[in-house]
Each structure stands twice: as C-alpha cells, then as structure tokens.
Amino acid sequence: MRFLIFTVVFFLVAAVIKIDLTEGTVPLAAFDDSQDLICNEQISVQSISVLTTEGESVQSLFAAYPSEVKISLPERMAHFYKLNPHLKKQAMVPGELVKVPIYHQRVQECSR
C-alpha cells in the first residue's frame, strides 16, 4: 500500500514539474502595469581608439571600457573584429592602435 501511494505521489510531482517547465507559472503574473508603456529604444555603436600595452587582451579592453548597455560577449567580440579585421588571425601587439566598440542606449519616444 505504501508503494502504491508513493508511486501516485511521485507521478503527480513529476506531472506538476513537467507542466511548470513546459508552460511555466510566469503567465500568472500578467497583472503588471509596467508593460503598458512602449518605448522605441535603439542601441548606438561607437568606437574609441586605444593604444595597447603588453599582456592586454580583448577581454581586458572590454573590462577597461565597459558598455552602458547589457550586450553579450559574442556580439561584442563580433563588433570588435568587424572594427579590427586584422586581429582575426593574429594576436595584439603592444603599441598597436585598436578600436573598441562602445554601446549607448537611446530612447526615441514612448507611447501607451
């Protein structure tokens, strides 16, 4: 009898977890009013020229010149190599002038 009850409880918990993972419980929080305001936001990409030093890497440049906008590392690396195509197949040399992408967020207009 215990085994039967345990099995039923186990399958109920498994079904609840499956439904929660596939459909989620987030739609229950759809009463949030902050979604009513729609803003047209754009990200502008600018670049600054930096003179590299000994032992510097692309990641250290990104850490030294952070972005206002949260952007993924692969996207930032893609922009970096688009600005510096000569660095795709070679390492940075100390004293080299490279361009580092900097991102700014601009809000154009907001409407309800």
N, C-alpha and C positions, 0 to 999 in steps of 0.2 A: 504494500500500500504506500509506503514511503517513497519507493522508487517511482511509482506512478505519479504521485504528487510532485516530486522533484522534476520529472520529465515534463509535466504540463507547465510548471513554473519556468523551467528552462526555455521551452519553446515560446512562451509568452514574452519573456525578456528578450529573446532573440528576435521575435517579430517586432517588438517596440523599437529595438535598436536599428533594425533594418529600415523601418519606416522613418525613423528620425534621421538616419544617414541619407536616405534617398530623397525624401520630401522636405525634411528639415522642420524645425519649430520656429524659424525666423518669421514666416508669414503671420504668426500670431502677434507680432509687434508692429503691425502695419498702421497703427493709430498715430504714429509720429508725424507731427505737422511740419517738420523741417524739410520735408520732401516737396512742399508746395512751391518753394522759391527755386526757380530755374535760372541759372546764370550761364552765360556763354563764356567759358574760360579757355584761354589759349596759352600755350607754353611757347615762349620765345627762346631761341637758342642763340647765344652769343659766344664769342671765344676771346680768350686772353692769351697773349704770348708769354711764355715762361722760359727762362734760361735754365736748363737742367744742371744738376750738380752730381757729384759722384754717389753712386748707390741709389739713385732715385728710380722709382718705377712708376708705372701708370697709376697704380692704386695709391701710391704716396702722393702723387699730384692731385688725385681726386680727394684725398683726405685734407690736403692743404687748401684746396679751393672747393669747398662744399657747394651744393646746389640748394636753392630755395625750394625747389620742387622735388618731391619724392619721386625718383626715377630709378629704374632697375640698373644694376651694374652692366648687364649685357647691352642695354640700349645706350648707356653712356659710353661703353667701350666702342660700340659701332660708330657713334658720332666722333669719338676721338680718332679712330682710324680713318674716318672719312676726311677729317681735317688734316691728318698726318699720314698719308698713304705710304710714305717711305718707311714708316716704322712697322709695317706689317711683317716684314721678313728680316728685320734687324733689331738689335737692342738699342736703347737710348745711349747716346754718347754724352759724357759730361761737357757742358758748354754749348750744347745744341739748343736751338730755339724751336720749341714745340708749341702748339696751340691746344689749350684745354677748354672743352665746352662748358659753359655756364648757363644754367637754365633759370628763367624768370617766369613767374605766372602773372598773366594779365587778365583781369575781369573786364569784359567789354560792357555788358548790360545784363540786368537782372529783371525778370518778369515773373508774374504769378500765373 
